[in-house]
C-alpha cells in the first residue's frame, strides 16, 4: 500500500510515489482497476516521521549510493 499523511484538505504520498505514478499511467492506458490504490494513513504529521518512513522504504528497495545517503540523512536531520 501507499503510505500517506493528511495534508490540508487532501493527502500527501509519503512512500509509494512510484507505485502511484505507475498506476496512474496504467489507468491512462486503459488498464482497469488502477484508479483506487490501497493506502496506509501515517498518523504522525511531522516532517521528520514522514522522511524517516520514506527513507526506510527506499533503503529496502535499492541500495543507495553515497550521495543519495547523504541527501536522505541531511533531509532527515533538517
N, CA, C and O atoms as a Tripos MOL2 file, in Angstrom:
@<TRIPOS>MOLECULE
protein
  312   311    78     0     0
PROTEIN
NO_CHARGES

@<TRIPOS>ATOM
      1 N           0.8280   -1.2120    0.0000 N.3       1 UNK1
      2 CA          0.0000    0.0000    0.0000 C.3       1 UNK1
      3 C           0.8590    1.2580    0.0000 C.2       1 UNK1
      4 O           2.0270    1.2350    0.3880 O.2       1 UNK1
      5 N           0.2560    2.3470   -0.4420 N.am      2 UNK2
      6 CA          0.9110    3.6420   -0.3580 C.3       2 UNK2
      7 C           0.8680    4.1050    1.0930 C.2       2 UNK2
      8 O          -0.0780    3.8000    1.8190 O.2       2 UNK2
      9 N           1.8790    4.8320    1.5090 N.am      3 UNK3
     10 CA          1.8810    5.4370    2.8300 C.3       3 UNK3
     11 C           1.5580    6.9110    2.6200 C.2       3 UNK3
     12 O           2.2910    7.6150    1.9260 O.2       3 UNK3
     13 N           0.4650    7.3820    3.2140 N.am      4 UNK4
     14 CA          0.0180    8.7550    3.0210 C.3       4 UNK4
     15 C          -0.1640    9.4410    4.3710 C.2       4 UNK4
     16 O          -0.2790    8.8010    5.4150 O.2       4 UNK4
     17 N          -0.1860   10.7770    4.3040 N.am      5 UNK5
     18 CA         -0.4990   11.5540    5.5070 C.3       5 UNK5
     19 C          -1.4120   12.7000    5.1190 C.2       5 UNK5
     20 O          -1.4240   13.1410    3.9700 O.2       5 UNK5
     21 N          -2.1670   13.1700    6.0790 N.am      6 UNK6
     22 CA         -3.0910   14.2760    5.8720 C.3       6 UNK6
     23 C          -2.2910   15.5210    5.5190 C.2       6 UNK6
     24 O          -1.2570   15.8040    6.1250 O.2       6 UNK6
     25 N          -2.7860   16.2630    4.5290 N.am      7 UNK7
     26 CA         -2.1320   17.4940    4.1020 C.3       7 UNK7
     27 C          -3.2230   18.4750    3.6950 C.2       7 UNK7
     28 O          -3.7230   18.4450    2.5710 O.2       7 UNK7
     29 N          -3.5760   19.3390    4.6300 N.am      8 UNK8
     30 CA         -4.6600   20.2870    4.3570 C.3       8 UNK8
     31 C          -5.9720   19.5490    4.1690 C.2       8 UNK8
     32 O          -6.3890   18.7850    5.0390 O.2       8 UNK8
     33 N          -6.6300   19.7780    3.0240 N.am      9 UNK9
     34 CA         -7.9030   19.1160    2.7440 C.3       9 UNK9
     35 C          -7.7260   17.7600    2.0650 C.2       9 UNK9
     36 O          -8.7000   17.0340    1.8690 O.2       9 UNK9
     37 N          -6.4820   17.4120    1.7050 N.am     10 UNK10
     38 CA         -6.2410   16.1620    0.9890 C.3      10 UNK10
     39 C          -5.1890   15.3170    1.6890 C.2      10 UNK10
     40 O          -5.0230   15.3770    2.9070 O.2      10 UNK10
     41 N          -4.4870   14.5330    0.8910 N.am     11 UNK11
     42 CA         -3.4590   13.6430    1.4020 C.3      11 UNK11
     43 C          -2.2020   13.7690    0.5570 C.2      11 UNK11
     44 O          -2.2590   14.1000   -0.6270 O.2      11 UNK11
     45 N          -1.0700   13.5010    1.1870 N.am     12 UNK12
     46 CA          0.2290   13.5630    0.5340 C.3      12 UNK12
     47 C           0.8530   12.1660    0.5910 C.2      12 UNK12
     48 O           0.7800   11.4970    1.6220 O.2      12 UNK12
     49 N           1.4570   11.7300   -0.4960 N.am     13 UNK13
     50 CA          2.1210   10.4310   -0.5260 C.3      13 UNK13
     51 C           3.4670   10.5650    0.1560 C.2      13 UNK13
     52 O           4.2940   11.3870   -0.2380 O.2      13 UNK13
     53 N           3.6840    9.7520    1.1850 N.am     14 UNK14
     54 CA          4.9530    9.7320    1.9070 C.3      14 UNK14
     55 C           5.8670    8.6700    1.2940 C.2      14 UNK14
     56 O           7.0570    8.9110    1.0920 O.2      14 UNK14
     57 N           5.3120    7.5050    1.0020 N.am     15 UNK15
     58 CA          6.0680    6.4100    0.3980 C.3      15 UNK15
     59 C           5.1620    5.7140   -0.6100 C.2      15 UNK15
     60 O           3.9940    5.4400   -0.3360 O.2      15 UNK15
     61 N           5.7240    5.4340   -1.7800 N.am     16 UNK16
     62 CA          4.9550    4.7450   -2.8020 C.3      16 UNK16
     63 C           4.6560    5.5990   -4.0180 C.2      16 UNK16
     64 O           3.7850    5.2620   -4.8190 O.2      16 UNK16
     65 N           5.3740    6.7010   -4.1590 N.am     17 UNK17
     66 CA          5.1130    7.6060   -5.2880 C.3      17 UNK17
     67 C           5.2890    6.8960   -6.6270 C.2      17 UNK17
     68 O           4.5200    7.1370   -7.5570 O.2      17 UNK17
     69 N           6.2840    6.0300   -6.7370 N.am     18 UNK18
     70 CA          6.4920    5.3030   -7.9990 C.3      18 UNK18
     71 C           5.3110    4.3780   -8.3030 C.2      18 UNK18
     72 O           4.8780    4.2710   -9.4500 O.2      18 UNK18
     73 N           4.7960    3.7120   -7.2690 N.am     19 UNK19
     74 CA          3.6180    2.8450   -7.4660 C.3      19 UNK19
     75 C           2.4230    3.6720   -7.9080 C.2      19 UNK19
     76 O           1.6660    3.2570   -8.7850 O.2      19 UNK19
     77 N           2.2480    4.8490   -7.2990 N.am     20 UNK20
     78 CA          1.1470    5.7310   -7.6670 C.3      20 UNK20
     79 C           1.2640    6.1730   -9.1220 C.2      20 UNK20
     80 O           0.2900    6.1160   -9.8730 O.2      20 UNK20
     81 N           2.4590    6.6140   -9.5170 N.am     21 UNK21
     82 CA          2.6500    7.0740  -10.8920 C.3      21 UNK21
     83 C           2.4810    5.9420  -11.9010 C.2      21 UNK21
     84 O           1.9460    6.1510  -12.9900 O.2      21 UNK21
     85 N           2.9360    4.7470  -11.5390 N.am     22 UNK22
     86 CA          2.7590    3.5920  -12.4330 C.3      22 UNK22
     87 C           1.2730    3.2650  -12.5930 C.2      22 UNK22
     88 O           0.8120    2.9900  -13.7010 O.2      22 UNK22
     89 N           0.5280    3.2960  -11.4940 N.am     23 UNK23
     90 CA         -0.9150    3.0200  -11.5670 C.3      23 UNK23
     91 C          -1.6280    4.1010  -12.3710 C.2      23 UNK23
     92 O          -2.5500    3.8040  -13.1310 O.2      23 UNK23
     93 N          -1.2080    5.3480  -12.2080 N.am     24 UNK24
     94 CA         -1.8120    6.4540  -12.9550 C.3      24 UNK24
     95 C          -1.5730    6.2750  -14.4610 C.2      24 UNK24
     96 O          -2.4640    6.5180  -15.2750 O.2      24 UNK24
     97 N          -0.3540    5.8470  -14.8120 N.am     25 UNK25
     98 CA         -0.0560    5.6060  -16.2210 C.3      25 UNK25
     99 C          -0.8770    4.4400  -16.7590 C.2      25 UNK25
    100 O          -1.4090    4.5140  -17.8670 O.2      25 UNK25
    101 N          -0.9810    3.3740  -15.9880 N.am     26 UNK26
    102 CA         -1.7880    2.2330  -16.4220 C.3      26 UNK26
    103 C          -3.2450    2.6320  -16.5980 C.2      26 UNK26
    104 O          -3.9000    2.2050  -17.5480 O.2      26 UNK26
    105 N          -3.7520    3.4520  -15.6830 N.am     27 UNK27
    106 CA         -5.1280    3.9160  -15.7800 C.3      27 UNK27
    107 C          -5.3150    4.7380  -17.0590 C.2      27 UNK27
    108 O          -6.3260    4.6030  -17.7480 O.2      27 UNK27
    109 N          -4.3370    5.5850  -17.3680 N.am     28 UNK28
    110 CA         -4.3920    6.3880  -18.5940 C.3      28 UNK28
    111 C          -4.3140    5.5320  -19.8490 C.2      28 UNK28
    112 O          -4.8270    5.9090  -20.9030 O.2      28 UNK28
    113 N          -3.6660    4.3740  -19.7260 N.am     29 UNK29
    114 CA         -3.5560    3.4530  -20.8630 C.3      29 UNK29
    115 C          -4.7670    2.5340  -20.9860 C.2      29 UNK29
    116 O          -4.8060    1.6720  -21.8630 O.2      29 UNK29
    117 N          -5.7550    2.7160  -20.1090 N.am     30 UNK30
    118 CA         -6.9870    1.9430  -20.2040 C.3      30 UNK30
    119 C          -7.0170    0.6680  -19.3920 C.2      30 UNK30
    120 O          -7.9730   -0.1000  -19.5000 O.2      30 UNK30
    121 N          -5.9890    0.4130  -18.5710 N.am     31 UNK31
    122 CA         -5.9810   -0.7700  -17.7170 C.3      31 UNK31
    123 C          -6.9900   -0.5410  -16.5950 C.2      31 UNK31
    124 O          -6.9990    0.5220  -15.9740 O.2      31 UNK31
    125 N          -7.8340   -1.5260  -16.3360 N.am     32 UNK32
    126 CA         -8.8830   -1.3720  -15.3300 C.3      32 UNK32
    127 C          -8.3560   -1.6470  -13.9200 C.2      32 UNK32
    128 O          -7.2850   -2.2280  -13.7400 O.2      32 UNK32
    129 N          -9.1250   -1.2210  -12.9410 N.am     33 UNK33
    130 CA         -8.8430   -1.4440  -11.5160 C.3      33 UNK33
    131 C          -7.5600   -0.7910  -11.0280 C.2      33 UNK33
    132 O          -6.9350   -1.2920  -10.0940 O.2      33 UNK33
    133 N          -7.1570    0.3070  -11.6330 N.am     34 UNK34
    134 CA         -5.9650    1.0140  -11.1680 C.3      34 UNK34
    135 C          -6.3090    2.3900  -10.6110 C.2      34 UNK34
    136 O          -5.4120    3.1500  -10.2450 O.2      34 UNK34
    137 N          -7.5860    2.7170  -10.5440 N.am     35 UNK35
    138 CA         -7.9770    4.0490  -10.0790 C.3      35 UNK35
    139 C          -8.0810    4.1500   -8.5630 C.2      35 UNK35
    140 O          -8.1820    5.2540   -8.0260 O.2      35 UNK35
    141 N          -8.0590    3.0130   -7.8610 N.am     36 UNK36
    142 CA         -8.1200    3.0140   -6.3970 C.3      36 UNK36
    143 C          -6.9690    2.1680   -5.8780 C.2      36 UNK36
    144 O          -6.8640    0.9820   -6.1930 O.2      36 UNK36
    145 N          -6.1140    2.7840   -5.0870 N.am     37 UNK37
    146 CA         -4.9530    2.0850   -4.5480 C.3      37 UNK37
    147 C          -5.0750    1.9750   -3.0370 C.2      37 UNK37
    148 O          -5.5590    2.9040   -2.3900 O.2      37 UNK37
    149 N          -4.6460    0.8590   -2.4640 N.am     38 UNK38
    150 CA         -4.6830    0.7340   -1.0020 C.3      38 UNK38
    151 C          -3.6830    1.6930   -0.3740 C.2      38 UNK38
    152 O          -2.5800    1.8840   -0.8860 O.2      38 UNK38
    153 N          -4.0830    2.2920    0.7400 N.am     39 UNK39
    154 CA         -3.2390    3.2620    1.4400 C.3      39 UNK39
    155 C          -3.2200    2.9630    2.9290 C.2      39 UNK39
    156 O          -4.1800    2.4370    3.4920 O.2      39 UNK39
    157 N          -2.1090    3.3100    3.5450 N.am     40 UNK40
    158 CA         -1.9860    3.2840    4.9970 C.3      40 UNK40
    159 C          -1.7870    4.7240    5.4220 C.2      40 UNK40
    160 O          -0.9350    5.4260    4.8770 O.2      40 UNK40
    161 N          -2.5660    5.1630    6.3860 N.am     41 UNK41
    162 CA         -2.5050    6.5430    6.8600 C.3      41 UNK41
    163 C          -1.4590    6.6730    7.9560 C.2      41 UNK41
    164 O          -1.5430    6.0000    8.9830 O.2      41 UNK41
    165 N          -0.4780    7.5310    7.7400 N.am     42 UNK42
    166 CA          0.5450    7.8310    8.7360 C.3      42 UNK42
    167 C          -0.0820    8.7980    9.7400 C.2      42 UNK42
    168 O          -0.4500    9.9170    9.3830 O.2      42 UNK42
    169 N          -0.1990    8.3700   10.9710 N.am     43 UNK43
    170 CA         -0.8620    9.1910   11.9830 C.3      43 UNK43
    171 C          -0.0410   10.4070   12.3700 C.2      43 UNK43
    172 O          -0.5960   11.4850   12.5840 O.2      43 UNK43
    173 N           1.2830   10.2510   12.4650 N.am     44 UNK44
    174 CA          2.1340   11.3830   12.8330 C.3      44 UNK44
    175 C           2.1470   12.3790   11.6850 C.2      44 UNK44
    176 O           2.2370   11.9920   10.5200 O.2      44 UNK44
    177 N           2.0570   13.6590   12.0130 N.am     45 UNK45
    178 CA          2.0040   14.6660   10.9580 C.3      45 UNK45
    179 C           3.2760   15.4910   10.8460 C.2      45 UNK45
    180 O           3.3110   16.4810   10.1150 O.2      45 UNK45
    181 N           4.3350   15.0860   11.5740 N.am     46 UNK46
    182 CA          5.5680   15.8670   11.4950 C.3      46 UNK46
    183 C           6.4260   15.4000   10.3160 C.2      46 UNK46
    184 O           6.3710   14.2370    9.9140 O.2      46 UNK46
    185 N           7.2060   16.3130    9.7780 N.am     47 UNK47
    186 CA          8.0220   16.0260    8.6030 C.3      47 UNK47
    187 C           9.0850   14.9640    8.8820 C.2      47 UNK47
    188 O           9.3700   14.1400    8.0140 O.2      47 UNK47
    189 N           9.6690   14.9700   10.0660 N.am     48 UNK48
    190 CA         10.7270   14.0150   10.3880 C.3      48 UNK48
    191 C          10.2150   12.5800   10.2990 C.2      48 UNK48
    192 O          10.9080   11.7090    9.7740 O.2      48 UNK48
    193 N           9.0260   12.3290   10.8000 N.am     49 UNK49
    194 CA          8.4490   10.9870   10.7360 C.3      49 UNK49
    195 C           8.1880   10.5800    9.2960 C.2      49 UNK49
    196 O           8.4260    9.4320    8.9200 O.2      49 UNK49
    197 N           7.7010   11.5120    8.4920 N.am     50 UNK50
    198 CA          7.4390   11.2150    7.0820 C.3      50 UNK50
    199 C           8.7330   10.9140    6.3340 C.2      50 UNK50
    200 O           8.7890    9.9690    5.5480 O.2      50 UNK50
    201 N           9.7700   11.7090    6.5730 N.am     51 UNK51
    202 CA         11.0580   11.4750    5.9140 C.3      51 UNK51
    203 C          11.6340   10.1370    6.3610 C.2      51 UNK51
    204 O          12.1730    9.3870    5.5480 O.2      51 UNK51
    205 N          11.5210    9.8380    7.6400 N.am     52 UNK52
    206 CA         12.0330    8.5670    8.1620 C.3      52 UNK52
    207 C          11.3140    7.3790    7.5150 C.2      52 UNK52
    208 O          11.9540    6.3940    7.1480 O.2      52 UNK52
    209 N          10.0100    7.4650    7.3770 N.am     53 UNK53
    210 CA          9.2390    6.3840    6.7520 C.3      53 UNK53
    211 C           9.6150    6.2240    5.2840 C.2      53 UNK53
    212 O           9.7660    5.1010    4.8000 O.2      53 UNK53
    213 N           9.7640    7.3150    4.5870 N.am     54 UNK54
    214 CA         10.1520    7.2790    3.1810 C.3      54 UNK54
    215 C          11.5510    6.7080    3.0270 C.2      54 UNK54
    216 O          11.7960    5.8830    2.1470 O.2      54 UNK54
    217 N          12.4580    7.1400    3.8720 N.am     55 UNK55
    218 CA         13.8360    6.6520    3.8320 C.3      55 UNK55
    219 C          13.8910    5.1530    4.1000 C.2      55 UNK55
    220 O          14.6180    4.4270    3.4210 O.2      55 UNK55
    221 N          13.1350    4.6880    5.0770 N.am     56 UNK56
    222 CA         13.1180    3.2600    5.4010 C.3      56 UNK56
    223 C          12.6590    2.4370    4.2050 C.2      56 UNK56
    224 O          13.2250    1.3810    3.9230 O.2      56 UNK56
    225 N          11.6450    2.9120    3.5080 N.am     57 UNK57
    226 CA         11.1620    2.1700    2.3400 C.3      57 UNK57
    227 C          12.1780    2.1930    1.2100 C.2      57 UNK57
    228 O          12.4010    1.1730    0.5590 O.2      57 UNK57
    229 N          12.7890    3.3320    0.9720 N.am     58 UNK58
    230 CA         13.7610    3.4300   -0.1140 C.3      58 UNK58
    231 C          15.0160    2.6090    0.1490 C.2      58 UNK58
    232 O          15.6150    2.0890   -0.7920 O.2      58 UNK58
    233 N          15.4200    2.4850    1.3890 N.am     59 UNK59
    234 CA         16.5730    1.6590    1.7280 C.3      59 UNK59
    235 C          16.2590    0.1940    1.4140 C.2      59 UNK59
    236 O          17.1360   -0.5450    0.9660 O.2      59 UNK59
    237 N          15.0290   -0.2190    1.6430 N.am     60 UNK60
    238 CA         14.6120   -1.5920    1.3470 C.3      60 UNK60
    239 C          14.5850   -1.8580   -0.1530 C.2      60 UNK60
    240 O          14.8560   -2.9760   -0.5890 O.2      60 UNK60
    241 N          14.2630   -0.8480   -0.9390 N.am     61 UNK61
    242 CA         14.0680   -1.0230   -2.3860 C.3      61 UNK61
    243 C          15.3770   -1.2820   -3.1020 C.2      61 UNK61
    244 O          15.5430   -2.3400   -3.7090 O.2      61 UNK61
    245 N          16.2870   -0.3700   -3.0500 N.am     62 UNK62
    246 CA         17.5560   -0.4780   -3.7710 C.3      62 UNK62
    247 C          18.6710    0.1170   -2.9290 C.2      62 UNK62
    248 O          18.4430    1.0590   -2.1690 O.2      62 UNK62
    249 N          19.8690   -0.4220   -3.0590 N.am     63 UNK63
    250 CA         20.9810    0.1970   -2.3410 C.3      63 UNK63
    251 C          21.2050    1.6180   -2.8660 C.2      63 UNK63
    252 O          21.1680    1.8570   -4.0730 O.2      63 UNK63
    253 N          21.4310    2.5330   -1.9640 N.am     64 UNK64
    254 CA         21.6590    3.9200   -2.3560 C.3      64 UNK64
    255 C          23.1600    4.1550   -2.4740 C.2      64 UNK64
    256 O          23.9590    3.5260   -1.7790 O.2      64 UNK64
    257 N          23.5280    5.0740   -3.3680 N.am     65 UNK65
    258 CA         24.9310    5.4350   -3.4500 C.3      65 UNK65
    259 C          25.2410    6.4590   -2.3530 C.2      65 UNK65
    260 O          24.3450    6.8870   -1.6250 O.2      65 UNK65
    261 N          26.4890    6.8380   -2.2420 N.am     66 UNK66
    262 CA         26.9090    7.7370   -1.1610 C.3      66 UNK66
    263 C          26.1810    9.0720   -1.1820 C.2      66 UNK66
    264 O          25.7980    9.5820   -0.1290 O.2      66 UNK66
    265 N          25.9850    9.6460   -2.3650 N.am     67 UNK67
    266 CA         25.3030   10.9310   -2.4670 C.3      67 UNK67
    267 C          23.8440   10.8150   -2.0310 C.2      67 UNK67
    268 O          23.3390   11.6890   -1.3270 O.2      67 UNK67
    269 N          23.1690    9.7520   -2.4390 N.am     68 UNK68
    270 CA         21.7720    9.5500   -2.0300 C.3      68 UNK68
    271 C          21.6790    9.3690   -0.5120 C.2      68 UNK68
    272 O          20.7590    9.8970    0.1120 O.2      68 UNK68
    273 N          22.6130    8.6370    0.0860 N.am     69 UNK69
    274 CA         22.6440    8.5000    1.5440 C.3      69 UNK69
    275 C          22.7710    9.8730    2.2010 C.2      69 UNK69
    276 O          22.0260   10.2040    3.1220 O.2      69 UNK69
    277 N          23.7180   10.6580    1.7180 N.am     70 UNK70
    278 CA         23.9420   11.9880    2.2820 C.3      70 UNK70
    279 C          22.6770   12.8390    2.1940 C.2      70 UNK70
    280 O          22.2630   13.4500    3.1800 O.2      70 UNK70
    281 N          22.0610   12.8770    1.0000 N.am     71 UNK71
    282 CA         20.8720   13.7170    0.8070 C.3      71 UNK71
    283 C          19.7220   13.2600    1.6970 C.2      71 UNK71
    284 O          19.0040   14.0870    2.2590 O.2      71 UNK71
    285 N          19.5450   11.9490    1.8270 N.am     72 UNK72
    286 CA         18.4450   11.4220    2.6490 C.3      72 UNK72
    287 C          18.6490   11.7710    4.1250 C.2      72 UNK72
    288 O          17.7250   12.2330    4.7940 O.2      72 UNK72
    289 N          19.8520   11.5500    4.6170 N.am     73 UNK73
    290 CA         20.0930   11.8310    6.0260 C.3      73 UNK73
    291 C          20.1690   13.3360    6.3070 C.2      73 UNK73
    292 O          19.8230   13.7710    7.4050 O.2      73 UNK73
    293 N          20.6090   14.1250    5.3450 N.am     74 UNK74
    294 CA         20.6010   15.5780    5.5140 C.3      74 UNK74
    295 C          19.1590   16.0740    5.6250 C.2      74 UNK74
    296 O          18.8590   16.9370    6.4490 O.2      74 UNK74
    297 N          18.2710   15.5300    4.7990 N.am     75 UNK75
    298 CA         16.8520   15.9110    4.8800 C.3      75 UNK75
    299 C          16.2580   15.4950    6.2180 C.2      75 UNK75
    300 O          15.4820   16.2400    6.8160 O.2      75 UNK75
    301 N          16.6210   14.3060    6.6860 N.am     76 UNK76
    302 CA         16.1060   13.8320    7.9630 C.3      76 UNK76
    303 C          16.6150   14.7230    9.1080 C.2      76 UNK76
    304 O          15.8730   15.0280   10.0410 O.2      76 UNK76
    305 N          17.8630   15.1260    9.0270 N.am     77 UNK77
    306 CA         18.4450   15.9740   10.0660 C.3      77 UNK77
    307 C          17.7570   17.3400   10.1140 C.2      77 UNK77
    308 O          17.5180   17.8820   11.1930 O.2      77 UNK77
    309 N          17.4360   17.9000    8.9220 N.am     78 UNK78
    310 CA         16.7470   19.1980    8.8790 C.3      78 UNK78
    311 C          15.4010   19.0770    9.5430 C.2      78 UNK78
    312 O          14.6580   20.0550    9.6150 O.2      78 UNK78
@<TRIPOS>BOND
     1     1     2 1
     2     2     3 1
     3     3     4 2
     4     3     5 am
     5     5     6 1
     6     6     7 1
     7     7     8 2
     8     7     9 am
     9     9    10 1
    10    10    11 1
    11    11    12 2
    12    11    13 am
    13    13    14 1
    14    14    15 1
    15    15    16 2
    16    15    17 am
    17    17    18 1
    18    18    19 1
    19    19    20 2
    20    19    21 am
    21    21    22 1
    22    22    23 1
    23    23    24 2
    24    23    25 am
    25    25    26 1
    26    26    27 1
    27    27    28 2
    28    27    29 am
    29    29    30 1
    30    30    31 1
    31    31    32 2
    32    31    33 am
    33    33    34 1
    34    34    35 1
    35    35    36 2
    36    35    37 am
    37    37    38 1
    38    38    39 1
    39    39    40 2
    40    39    41 am
    41    41    42 1
    42    42    43 1
    43    43    44 2
    44    43    45 am
    45    45    46 1
    46    46    47 1
    47    47    48 2
    48    47    49 am
    49    49    50 1
    50    50    51 1
    51    51    52 2
    52    51    53 am
    53    53    54 1
    54    54    55 1
    55    55    56 2
    56    55    57 am
    57    57    58 1
    58    58    59 1
    59    59    60 2
    60    59    61 am
    61    61    62 1
    62    62    63 1
    63    63    64 2
    64    63    65 am
    65    65    66 1
    66    66    67 1
    67    67    68 2
    68    67    69 am
    69    69    70 1
    70    70    71 1
    71    71    72 2
    72    71    73 am
    73    73    74 1
    74    74    75 1
    75    75    76 2
    76    75    77 am
    77    77    78 1
    78    78    79 1
    79    79    80 2
    80    79    81 am
    81    81    82 1
    82    82    83 1
    83    83    84 2
    84    83    85 am
    85    85    86 1
    86    86    87 1
    87    87    88 2
    88    87    89 am
    89    89    90 1
    90    90    91 1
    91    91    92 2
    92    91    93 am
    93    93    94 1
    94    94    95 1
    95    95    96 2
    96    95    97 am
    97    97    98 1
    98    98    99 1
    99    99   100 2
   100    99   101 am
   101   101   102 1
   102   102   103 1
   103   103   104 2
   104   103   105 am
   105   105   106 1
   106   106   107 1
   107   107   108 2
   108   107   109 am
   109   109   110 1
   110   110   111 1
   111   111   112 2
   112   111   113 am
   113   113   114 1
   114   114   115 1
   115   115   116 2
   116   115   117 am
   117   117   118 1
   118   118   119 1
   119   119   120 2
   120   119   121 am
   121   121   122 1
   122   122   123 1
   123   123   124 2
   124   123   125 am
   125   125   126 1
   126   126   127 1
   127   127   128 2
   128   127   129 am
   129   129   130 1
   130   130   131 1
   131   131   132 2
   132   131   133 am
   133   133   134 1
   134   134   135 1
   135   135   136 2
   136   135   137 am
   137   137   138 1
   138   138   139 1
   139   139   140 2
   140   139   141 am
   141   141   142 1
   142   142   143 1
   143   143   144 2
   144   143   145 am
   145   145   146 1
   146   146   147 1
   147   147   148 2
   148   147   149 am
   149   149   150 1
   150   150   151 1
   151   151   152 2
   152   151   153 am
   153   153   154 1
   154   154   155 1
   155   155   156 2
   156   155   157 am
   157   157   158 1
   158   158   159 1
   159   159   160 2
   160   159   161 am
   161   161   162 1
   162   162   163 1
   163   163   164 2
   164   163   165 am
   165   165   166 1
   166   166   167 1
   167   167   168 2
   168   167   169 am
   169   169   170 1
   170   170   171 1
   171   171   172 2
   172   171   173 am
   173   173   174 1
   174   174   175 1
   175   175   176 2
   176   175   177 am
   177   177   178 1
   178   178   179 1
   179   179   180 2
   180   179   181 am
   181   181   182 1
   182   182   183 1
   183   183   184 2
   184   183   185 am
   185   185   186 1
   186   186   187 1
   187   187   188 2
   188   187   189 am
   189   189   190 1
   190   190   191 1
   191   191   192 2
   192   191   193 am
   193   193   194 1
   194   194   195 1
   195   195   196 2
   196   195   197 am
   197   197   198 1
   198   198   199 1
   199   199   200 2
   200   199   201 am
   201   201   202 1
   202   202   203 1
   203   203   204 2
   204   203   205 am
   205   205   206 1
   206   206   207 1
   207   207   208 2
   208   207   209 am
   209   209   210 1
   210   210   211 1
   211   211   212 2
   212   211   213 am
   213   213   214 1
   214   214   215 1
   215   215   216 2
   216   215   217 am
   217   217   218 1
   218   218   219 1
   219   219   220 2
   220   219   221 am
   221   221   222 1
   222   222   223 1
   223   223   224 2
   224   223   225 am
   225   225   226 1
   226   226   227 1
   227   227   228 2
   228   227   229 am
   229   229   230 1
   230   230   231 1
   231   231   232 2
   232   231   233 am
   233   233   234 1
   234   234   235 1
   235   235   236 2
   236   235   237 am
   237   237   238 1
   238   238   239 1
   239   239   240 2
   240   239   241 am
   241   241   242 1
   242   242   243 1
   243   243   244 2
   244   243   245 am
   245   245   246 1
   246   246   247 1
   247   247   248 2
   248   247   249 am
   249   249   250 1
   250   250   251 1
   251   251   252 2
   252   251   253 am
   253   253   254 1
   254   254   255 1
   255   255   256 2
   256   255   257 am
   257   257   258 1
   258   258   259 1
   259   259   260 2
   260   259   261 am
   261   261   262 1
   262   262   263 1
   263   263   264 2
   264   263   265 am
   265   265   266 1
   266   266   267 1
   267   267   268 2
   268   267   269 am
   269   269   270 1
   270   270   271 1
   271   271   272 2
   272   271   273 am
   273   273   274 1
   274   274   275 1
   275   275   276 2
   276   275   277 am
   277   277   278 1
   278   278   279 1
   279   279   280 2
   280   279   281 am
   281   281   282 1
   282   282   283 1
   283   283   284 2
   284   283   285 am
   285   285   286 1
   286   286   287 1
   287   287   288 2
   288   287   289 am
   289   289   290 1
   290   290   291 1
   291   291   292 2
   292   291   293 am
   293   293   294 1
   294   294   295 1
   295   295   296 2
   296   295   297 am
   297   297   298 1
   298   298   299 1
   299   299   300 2
   300   299   301 am
   301   301   302 1
   302   302   303 1
   303   303   304 2
   304   303   305 am
   305   305   306 1
   306   306   307 1
   307   307   308 2
   308   307   309 am
   309   309   310 1
   310   310   311 1
   311   311   312 2
@<TRIPOS>SUBSTRUCTURE
     1 UNK1         2 RESIDUE 1 A UNK
     2 UNK2         6 RESIDUE 1 A UNK
     3 UNK3        10 RESIDUE 1 A UNK
     4 UNK4        14 RESIDUE 1 A UNK
     5 UNK5        18 RESIDUE 1 A UNK
     6 UNK6        22 RESIDUE 1 A UNK
     7 UNK7        26 RESIDUE 1 A UNK
     8 UNK8        30 RESIDUE 1 A UNK
     9 UNK9        34 RESIDUE 1 A UNK
    10 UNK10       38 RESIDUE 1 A UNK
    11 UNK11       42 RESIDUE 1 A UNK
    12 UNK12       46 RESIDUE 1 A UNK
    13 UNK13       50 RESIDUE 1 A UNK
    14 UNK14       54 RESIDUE 1 A UNK
    15 UNK15       58 RESIDUE 1 A UNK
    16 UNK16       62 RESIDUE 1 A UNK
    17 UNK17       66 RESIDUE 1 A UNK
    18 UNK18       70 RESIDUE 1 A UNK
    19 UNK19       74 RESIDUE 1 A UNK
    20 UNK20       78 RESIDUE 1 A UNK
    21 UNK21       82 RESIDUE 1 A UNK
    22 UNK22       86 RESIDUE 1 A UNK
    23 UNK23       90 RESIDUE 1 A UNK
    24 UNK24       94 RESIDUE 1 A UNK
    25 UNK25       98 RESIDUE 1 A UNK
    26 UNK26      102 RESIDUE 1 A UNK
    27 UNK27      106 RESIDUE 1 A UNK
    28 UNK28      110 RESIDUE 1 A UNK
    29 UNK29      114 RESIDUE 1 A UNK
    30 UNK30      118 RESIDUE 1 A UNK
    31 UNK31      122 RESIDUE 1 A UNK
    32 UNK32      126 RESIDUE 1 A UNK
    33 UNK33      130 RESIDUE 1 A UNK
    34 UNK34      134 RESIDUE 1 A UNK
    35 UNK35      138 RESIDUE 1 A UNK
    36 UNK36      142 RESIDUE 1 A UNK
    37 UNK37      146 RESIDUE 1 A UNK
    38 UNK38      150 RESIDUE 1 A UNK
    39 UNK39      154 RESIDUE 1 A UNK
    40 UNK40      158 RESIDUE 1 A UNK
    41 UNK41      162 RESIDUE 1 A UNK
    42 UNK42      166 RESIDUE 1 A UNK
    43 UNK43      170 RESIDUE 1 A UNK
    44 UNK44      174 RESIDUE 1 A UNK
    45 UNK45      178 RESIDUE 1 A UNK
    46 UNK46      182 RESIDUE 1 A UNK
    47 UNK47      186 RESIDUE 1 A UNK
    48 UNK48      190 RESIDUE 1 A UNK
    49 UNK49      194 RESIDUE 1 A UNK
    50 UNK50      198 RESIDUE 1 A UNK
    51 UNK51      202 RESIDUE 1 A UNK
    52 UNK52      206 RESIDUE 1 A UNK
    53 UNK53      210 RESIDUE 1 A UNK
    54 UNK54      214 RESIDUE 1 A UNK
    55 UNK55      218 RESIDUE 1 A UNK
    56 UNK56      222 RESIDUE 1 A UNK
    57 UNK57      226 RESIDUE 1 A UNK
    58 UNK58      230 RESIDUE 1 A UNK
    59 UNK59      234 RESIDUE 1 A UNK
    60 UNK60      238 RESIDUE 1 A UNK
    61 UNK61      242 RESIDUE 1 A UNK
    62 UNK62      246 RESIDUE 1 A UNK
    63 UNK63      250 RESIDUE 1 A UNK
    64 UNK64      254 RESIDUE 1 A UNK
    65 UNK65      258 RESIDUE 1 A UNK
    66 UNK66      262 RESIDUE 1 A UNK
    67 UNK67      266 RESIDUE 1 A UNK
    68 UNK68      270 RESIDUE 1 A UNK
    69 UNK69      274 RESIDUE 1 A UNK
    70 UNK70      278 RESIDUE 1 A UNK
    71 UNK71      282 RESIDUE 1 A UNK
    72 UNK72      286 RESIDUE 1 A UNK
    73 UNK73      290 RESIDUE 1 A UNK
    74 UNK74      294 RESIDUE 1 A UNK
    75 UNK75      298 RESIDUE 1 A UNK
    76 UNK76      302 RESIDUE 1 A UNK
    77 UNK77      306 RESIDUE 1 A UNK
    78 UNK78      310 RESIDUE 1 A UNK
